[in-house]
């Protein structure tokens, strides 16, 4: 990600960027803007995501609930630092979490340096002994202090093992050693093996989306967690095994400039591709710690493919310990069929609860990376299941024993996004959804509650804004633990709600479970941002290319915008089926999602970010429409959106339109200039998967494009960018990271080769020691900006964009 040192532009003698693009193109020279100056680049630097972060205070307060109480602490930003406040959600009363000045004095003595009460050297703490003491780590020491710091003790605490999964009581930890599962007693460190049959080709490990081989070797990233999870009572362990038997190995990524080796280091791994992936790539095992027996879990008719192994260790739907069963989602490789099975904990045999099939891929959450919207209500003997069978994503209630559908819990032409909480005793579900409130942006997240029988649907967050609820699992998709934000108190009686729009700064309030506002917690302070001359993005709504849907987007303008001038237009795109991308909240257009876009706007561009068909959180038809076309991600909608916006905005120059994107956006930006050469005249494609048939076989490949050999059409030949290389007419820059393990740079190499064979000229920038986040690398940002400045403004940038001060 961005380095903290990237703050300002080198000022002084003009330094020309190398003219790697050849001769300067002449697009709209009559409308060329005045030459860029040092001041323009210096102003642009103020909008790097790291720099902007300090200009908005209290944008996203995170509640940290204290034990089982209805109290929480949060970090409150202030000018020059932050303080910790503890809040009683029932009353809204807030007070300092401890005596900051006293703690600062104590730490100054202990650490041998001056510590400021406004910026203590820790960002998190916990209470102990009720709320009488606080425990925090500063430097390399852990302290336990009274709240007024009149006494403090050094506290010896072992750091949690990121490569282990703790038992529910914390007494045991399961981890992987030599491809097998081992058990460690956390109090004594005593270890013993749980399995002995794991091998390098058939390990006890879930590695479908592991993207940190290099970082783990270098020690800059924690080891990945084991593909295992515990039953609530700690008796059973559910483990995933990855079957690489017979799979060809390949140097998946190479460290050409390893910091600890003069020789390159190749990471040789089993690399299954769609055409040669094992028929059954994953199996699940149940280990009974009481009996010591291990049984393989029957995968039912579909098996454990696609997201199913990951969902199993995420922990949904759940365990029914009284009934002696574990409920799991099953899936075919192409996810055109999903099922739910109940697993007998003693035998591993399954019985099918329900099955769902469709001609295009299915999911259990509109966002691919979120927790599936499936819940076992063991006390009621019921299952909640999310489906788009009606044409919209909704919740359905089933009998867990018979698989009989009881009722649709939600219905209508709107979508359920995430289950946030289920109060099983009361029979109430809390969830986010969008598109239900007439006249509002359908992407805005609103919180609702509804009874299990479908009655009593109520909007709990009435403000016409995006309410910040996410549901990423605690076990991240790439194998690392995350820390999900818990908005609801442990009792479920209160929740913390942060809402904003792209133009309205965030407000954070405390509400009771019925939506009543208890108190206003804090509002974001954006005065420093406004002082830069910044103005909010402008929202626009346009029609899709087929004129059937509204598509939503935003425009970013330079702070010195002049409506009488004409500006080149740059679109930032993602367009993958996994997520919607256009900014909805206040910080979306300032942070990583729109990295460098406001900074790029400052150099004399209008920036467009929008969501066309093929993206989620709308109807199923909206999501699936383009999947069988050459324009597989409905890039025609992006063309239509920009043209529509320009009809009433004459300052948008339709003769100078470019596009850029990262990852799926790298694929889409390259495809856009190939499919629509008369519209997009220049593109910067970053870390794009240009040939999915040579990507490692996993989710986000087969679920979108199918299994090779199944069906009449060779989908992979249709969706790759290689066969379109001959269509390139405009200017193209490809950027890749040397150690990208998500989309290895062999993808960019393959596309480069296709362009060379087609006789096309292009730029290729390979950033050493950059991973998949290469698009956020300062040098990549510099080259991207220079590319568009040259080709659309006919200028050489006066200073290297994104160059750190020296």
HELIX and SHEET records of a PDB file:
HELIX    1   1 UNK A   29  UNK A   31  5                                   3    
HELIX    2   2 UNK A   38  UNK A   45  1                                   8    
HELIX    3   3 UNK A   49  UNK A   53  1                                   5    
HELIX    4   4 UNK A  100  UNK A  111  1                                  12    
HELIX    5   5 UNK A  213  UNK A  218  1                                   6    
HELIX    6   6 UNK A  308  UNK A  314  1                                   7    
HELIX    7   7 UNK A  527  UNK A  531  1                                   5    
HELIX    8   8 UNK A  592  UNK A  594  5                                   3    
HELIX    9   9 UNK A  597  UNK A  601  1                                   5    
HELIX   10  10 UNK A  620  UNK A  624  1                                   5    
HELIX   11  11 UNK A  625  UNK A  628  5                                   4    
HELIX   12  12 UNK A  635  UNK A  647  1                                  13    
HELIX   13  13 UNK A  664  UNK A  675  1                                  12    
HELIX   14  14 UNK A  692  UNK A  694  5                                   3    
HELIX   15  15 UNK A  702  UNK A  705  1                                   4    
HELIX   16  16 UNK A  715  UNK A  719  1                                   5    
HELIX   17  17 UNK A  722  UNK A  727  5                                   6    
HELIX   18  18 UNK A  746  UNK A  757  1                                  12    
HELIX   19  19 UNK A  772  UNK A  776  5                                   5    
HELIX   20  20 UNK A  778  UNK A  793  1                                  16    
SHEET    1   A 4 UNK A  64  UNK A  65  0                                        
SHEET    2   A 4 UNK A  71  UNK A  78 -1                                        
SHEET    3   A 4 UNK A  81  UNK A  88 -1                                        
SHEET    4   A 4 UNK A  94  UNK A  96 -1                                        
SHEET    1   B 4 UNK A 126  UNK A 128  0                                        
SHEET    2   B 4 UNK A 133  UNK A 138 -1                                        
SHEET    3   B 4 UNK A 141  UNK A 146 -1                                        
SHEET    4   B 4 UNK A 152  UNK A 154 -1                                        
SHEET    1   C 4 UNK A 164  UNK A 166  0                                        
SHEET    2   C 4 UNK A 172  UNK A 177 -1                                        
SHEET    3   C 4 UNK A 180  UNK A 185 -1                                        
SHEET    4   C 4 UNK A 191  UNK A 193 -1                                        
SHEET    1   D 3 UNK A 202  UNK A 203  0                                        
SHEET    2   D 3 UNK A 236  UNK A 243 -1                                        
SHEET    3   D 3 UNK A 228  UNK A 230 -1                                        
SHEET    1   E 4 UNK A 202  UNK A 203  0                                        
SHEET    2   E 4 UNK A 236  UNK A 243 -1                                        
SHEET    3   E 4 UNK A 282  UNK A 288 -1                                        
SHEET    4   E 4 UNK A 294  UNK A 296 -1                                        
SHEET    1   F 2 UNK A 249  UNK A 255  0                                        
SHEET    2   F 2 UNK A 265  UNK A 270 -1                                        
SHEET    1   G 4 UNK A 318  UNK A 320  0                                        
SHEET    2   G 4 UNK A 325  UNK A 331 -1                                        
SHEET    3   G 4 UNK A 337  UNK A 344 -1                                        
SHEET    4   G 4 UNK A 350  UNK A 357 -1                                        
SHEET    1   H 4 UNK A 374  UNK A 377  0                                        
SHEET    2   H 4 UNK A 382  UNK A 387 -1                                        
SHEET    3   H 4 UNK A 394  UNK A 399 -1                                        
SHEET    4   H 4 UNK A 405  UNK A 408 -1                                        
SHEET    1   I 4 UNK A 415  UNK A 423  0                                        
SHEET    2   I 4 UNK A 428  UNK A 434 -1                                        
SHEET    3   I 4 UNK A 446  UNK A 451 -1                                        
SHEET    4   I 4 UNK A 458  UNK A 459 -1                                        
SHEET    1   J 4 UNK A 466  UNK A 467  0                                        
SHEET    2   J 4 UNK A 494  UNK A 500 -1                                        
SHEET    3   J 4 UNK A 507  UNK A 512 -1                                        
SHEET    4   J 4 UNK A 517  UNK A 523 -1                                        
SHEET    1   K 8 UNK A 538  UNK A 543  0                                        
SHEET    2   K 8 UNK A 550  UNK A 556 -1                                        
SHEET    3   K 8 UNK A 605  UNK A 611 -1                                        
SHEET    4   K 8 UNK A 567  UNK A 573  1                                        
SHEET    5   K 8 UNK A 652  UNK A 662  1                                        
SHEET    6   K 8 UNK A 682  UNK A 686  1                                        
SHEET    7   K 8 UNK A 731  UNK A 737  1                                        
SHEET    8   K 8 UNK A 763  UNK A 767  1                                        
END                                                                             
